[in-house]
Amino acid sequence: MRWNRRPDVYAGWVVVTGCFLGSFVVFGLSYSFGVFFEPVLEAFGAPRSTTSTAFGVQTVALYVGAVGIGALVDRYGTRRMLAAGTVVLCGGLVATSRASTLPQFVAGYGVVTGAGLSVVYVVAYATPARWFDRRVGLASGLASAGLGFGMLVVSPVATELVARVGWRDALVALAAGVAVVLAAATALVRGEPGAGEAPAAEFPNGVERAGDSAWRDQLSEVGAVARTPTFALTFVGWAAIYGTLYVVLVNLVVYGTDLGMTRETGATALAVLGAASAAGRVAIGFFGDRLGRIRVFVACSAAMGVSTVALAGVGTPLELWAFAAVYGLTYGGNGALLAPLTADLFGRANINAVFGLISVAFAFSGILAPYLAGVGYEAFATYDPVFVAAGALAVVGAVAVAAADRVSTAG
């Protein structure tokens, strides 16, 4: 399919557009869980800590699944895998809408939907690093900005749908919209530039192409990366940093209602966080290419931690929205640089597989952070100690990533 008809437009920007649509779907859906949290609590009558495991299981499925899916994308191609992921994702949403028990809800929303999201996530985040080198921070920022727009659009839409038709039919409506958006994304993406297609100005050192090695050889290459101290430090850092994200996303709406605010106030805070994230991904991704991608990543990660600690002092809607804006901006800068940081530290030859493997760090955060936040709330009758602990841990994670860079440079 020859969709790059203008010779003055690099095909990589078309691919970035498709990846933007993918990240829009993945995180617009996943991060709108807070909108469904209270209705699902009411529907099944389970404690907060137990109900929040649905989000945790989805996060595990998304990121643990990315390990194998990354290798499959490297081998079978982005379009074929993205089409398959779309079918699984939409089927999971519809199955979730029919759940009659909490375990069925967890299976549909967590396992099946999470598996479909995993495919889209790997394609959307790892593909731009195949098409860009000099401007990979900007390209990845634009592609991952779909996350911010997804939160800006999907959370309010989901809130309105839940209010009008209930959470079950809201999930069906979202599945229909997802099918349309991902069909467009599938038409736009490709795995890597063809011969003579990548401009020399973008790849001054040449294009590092995907290998065609056998499964055993690829497994050996990725395993060698996973055994390095740089990988271990990066993995620990990502897990610690993203604990703040999962605590915030799952509990921000209900935290607002605990403070006497309306559910719409919390949903608006999620939308503000999403909008700020989109802006941060583009702007900070751009500056990351110039100031040093790893250095900027570390600074944004530390700021995520500090702002989460500050969330414990919020008391008014304005303060809640201010937190969302600051956190969203720094989280956006962090997210824009995930794949570029992976490429800078570990190379591009097996980037889908390596990115998928290191993304398992998010699974640890996703399954533990929401549950521990619920346990903390039940112990203290407030989220404040949870926010302080999660924020402090994120600062430690930022230090770990900085150490990974030093170890990599020294090696």
N, C-alpha and C positions, 0 to 999 in steps of 0.2 A: 504493500500500500504506500503510494508516494504522496504523503501529506505535506512534505516540505517543498512547496512549489516556488517560493520566493528564494532566489539564490543568495540574497543578502541577509536572510534570517537563518541563523544556526538551528539545526533540527533539535539540538539539546533543549532549547527553550520550549519547544512543543512538548517534549518529554516532561519537562518540569511542570507544565500545565496539567498533564495527566496525573503526575504525582501529587500535585496540589489537590486535585479532586479526591485522590485516594486518602490523603491525610485528613481531608475534610470529613470524609465518611467515618474513618476509624475512630478518631477522637471526638468528633461531634456526637457519635453514638455512645462510645464508652464513657466519656466524661459527663454525659447527661444522666448518669445513674442517680445522682443526687435528687433529680426531679422525680424519679420513680420510687425513691427510698421510702417516703412516708406512706404512699398508697399501698406499696407492697407490705410494709409493716402492718398496716391495717388489714390487708387481705389475708395474711397468714398468721398473724398474732405472735410472731416469734420475737425474741429480744433483738436489740440493735446489733449486738456483736455477732449473733448468728446470721441475721439477714444480710449484713454487710459482707459475709463470705461469698455471696453471689458475685460481687464485684471483684473480690480477691481471686476467685476461681477463674473468672474471665481473664483477669490479668495474667495469671499463671498460664492459661491456655494460649493466650496471645504471644507471650514472650518465650515460654518453653517450646511451643510449637514452632517459633521462628528459627530454632536451631536446625531442625530437619528441613523446614520450608526454604530457608536460605540456600541450602545445598540444592534443593529441587529447582529453585528459580535459576541458579547458576547453570544447571544442566538442561532444563526443559524450556526455559524462556519466560519472560515476564508476562506476555499476553496470555499464554495458555494457562499459567498458574493464576493470574488475576481473574480470568473468567471462571475458573473452578472455585476460587475463593468467594466470588460473588454469589454463586449458587448456595454454597454452604452458609454464608453469612445471612442471606435473606431467609433461608429455610430455618435457621436457628431463631431468628426474631419471631417468625410465625409460630414455631413450636413453643417458644416462651409465652406467647400471648394466650396459649391454650392450657398452660400449667394449672393444675388444680391443687398442688401441694408445693411447699417450699423446696423440697428436693427436686421436683420436676422443673421448677423455676431455675434453680441453680444449674441443672443439667442443660437446659435450653439456652439460658442467658450466658452461663459461665463457660460450658464446655463447647457446645456447637457454635454459638455465635462467636466465642473467643477464637475458635479455630479459623473461621472465615476471616475475622479481623486480622489474624496473624499473617495470612497471605498478603492482604492489602498493605499492611504495615511494612513488611519487608520490601515490597516493590516500591512503595512510596518514599521510603526513607533511604534505601541503599542505592537506588538507580541513579540519582543525580551525580553521585560520585564517580560513576562510569563515564559520564558525559562532560564533566568539568574538572579542571585542575586549578588553574590560576584563580578562577572565580567560584570555586566549589562552595565556599561559605555563603555567598549570595544566592547561588542556585539552590542549595539545600535549604536556606532560609525561606526562599519563595515557595519551594515545594512543601515544606513543613508548615508554612503559614496557613495552609488549609486547616490545621488543627485549631488555630485561633478563630478562624471564620466559622468552623464547624461548631465550636462552643458558642459563638455569637449568635448563630442561626438556630442550631438544633435545640439547645436548651430552652429558649423561649417558645419555639414551635412545639416542643414536647410538652412544656408546661400548659400551653393552650389546648393541645390535643387531649391531655389527661383531664383537664377541666371540662372539656366538651363531650368527650366520648369514653372516658375512662382509660386506665393504663393499658388494658389489653388491646383494644382497638387502636390505641395510639401506636403500639408496637407494630401492628400490621401496616398502618399508614406509613410509618418510617421505613419498613421493609420495601414498600413500593417505591418510595423516593430513592432509597439506596440503589435499587436495581437500575434505575435510570442514570444516576450519576456515575456509577461504576461501569456501565456500558460505554459511556463517553470516555472514561479514563482508559479502558482497555483499548479503545481505538487509537489513543494518543501515545501510549508508552512503547518503547523498544528497549532492549537490554543494553546495547552499547552502539557507538557510532560505527558505520561501515567504513570500508577502506577509502581513504581520501576524504572522508566526511568531516573529520575533526580538524578545526583550524590549528595551525602551528602556534599561533599566539596564545591559544588556550592550553595547549600541551607542549610547552617548550622543550620538554625532555622526552617527548613521544608518548603514545597511548599505551598504558599497561593493560593489555587485554585479558579477558577471562581465559583461563586455561582449559584445555580439553583433556586433562588427565583422567585416569580411571578413578572410580569411586574410592578405591583403597588409597590411591596416591593423594587425592584431595583430602580425605580424612586424616592422613598422616600430616599434611601441610597445615591444616587447621589445628590439629592436636598439638603440633609444635608451637604454634602461636599461643595456645591456651596454657602451655606450661611455663610461659615466661613470667618473671616478676612484674613486668609492665602490665600484662593482661590481668594478673591477680589484683594489683593496686587499682586499676581502672574499674574492674568488676566491683570491688568493695566500695569504691567511691561512688559509682552510679547507684548502687543499692542504697547507700546511706542518703545520698542527695534526694532521691526520688521518694523516700519515705514521706517527705513533706507534701509532695504532690497528692499522693493517695489519701493521706489524712485530710487534706484540704478539700479535695474534690468530693469525697464521699460525705463529709460532714458539714460543709460550709452552709448549705441550705438549712439543715436541721439546727445548726449552731445559731443561725440568725433567728429562727423561731424560738429557740430556748431563751434568747435575749429579749423576746417580745416583739420581734419583727415579723412581717408577713412572709409567706413562702415566696411570693413574687419578689420581695427584696433580696432574698438569697439567690433566686434564679437570675436576677439582674446582676448580682455580684459575679456569678459564673460567666454571664455574658461579657461583663467588663473585663474579667480575667482573660477571656478568650480574645477580645479585641486587642487588649494590651499585648497578649502573646503574639498575635499576628504581626503587630507593629514591631515588636522586639525581634522577631525572627528575621524580618527583612532588614531592618536597620542594623541590628547587632551582627547578623550574618555578614553584611557588607563590611562593617568595620573589623570583624574578626579576620577577614582576608588581609587586612592592612596592619592590624596591631598584634596579630598572633592569635591563631584560633584557640590554642590550648590555654593561653593566658586569659583570654576573654571568657572562655568556658569556666575556668576556675573562679573568676570574679563573679560571674552570674550565679554560679552554684552557691557561693558563700552568701550572696545577697538573698537568695531564696531562703536560706536558713535563718538569717537575721529577721527577715520580714515575717516568717512564720512565728518566731518568738514574739514579735510585736503583735500578732493577731490575738494573743491572750489578753491584750489590753483594750480591745475593741468594745465599744458600747453603743454606737449609733449607726444608722444606715450609711451615713456619709463616711464614717471611719471604716466600715466594712468594705465599701466600694473603693476607698483609697488603698486599703490593703490589696484588694483584687487587682488594682491597676499596677501597683509596684511589683507584686509577686508575678503577675502575668507578664510584665515587661522582662523581668530577669529570667523567668522560666522560658520565655520565648527565645531569648538569646542562647540559653543553655540548649534548648531543643534543636535550634538551627544548626548547632555545631556537633551534634552527636555523630552523624555519619562522617563529616569531614575529620573529626578527631580520630575516628576509627581508621580512616584512610591514612592520616598522617602518622599514626603510631604503628600500624600493622600492614600498610600497603593495600593495593586494590585488586590483586589477583583473585582472591577468594572473598571479596568484600561482603557479598550477601551472606555467605556462611559464617564469616567471622562476626559480622554485625549481628546476625541472628544469635550466635552463641553468647556474645557479651550482653545481649539484651535480656538474657535469663536473669540478670541482676534485677531487672524491673519486676520479674515474677516474685522474687523474694520480698521486695518492698510491697508489691500489690497484695500478696496474700497475708503478710504479717501486719502491715501498718493499719489497714482498716479494722482488723480484728482487735489489735492492741489498743487502738483508739477507743473502740467500743468498751473494752475491758476497763480502760482508764476512766471513761465517763461513768461507768457503773460503780467504780470504786470511789471517785471523788465528786460525783454529781456535777461535774463541769469538765469542759475540754481544755481548760487553760494549762494544766500540767502536761497534757499530751502535746500541745502546740510547742511548749518550751522544749520538751525533750526531743521532739522531731526536728526542730530548728537547730538545736545544738549538734545533733547527729549529722545534719547536712553540712555544717561547717567542717566537721571532721572529714566528711566525704570529699569536700573540695580540696582539703589538704592532701588526701590520698591521690587524687588525680594529678595534682601538681607534682607529687613524688613520682608518679608513673612517668611523667614527662622527663623528669631528671634521670630516672633509671634508664629510660629508652635512649636518651642523648648520651649518657655515659657509656652505654653498651655499644 
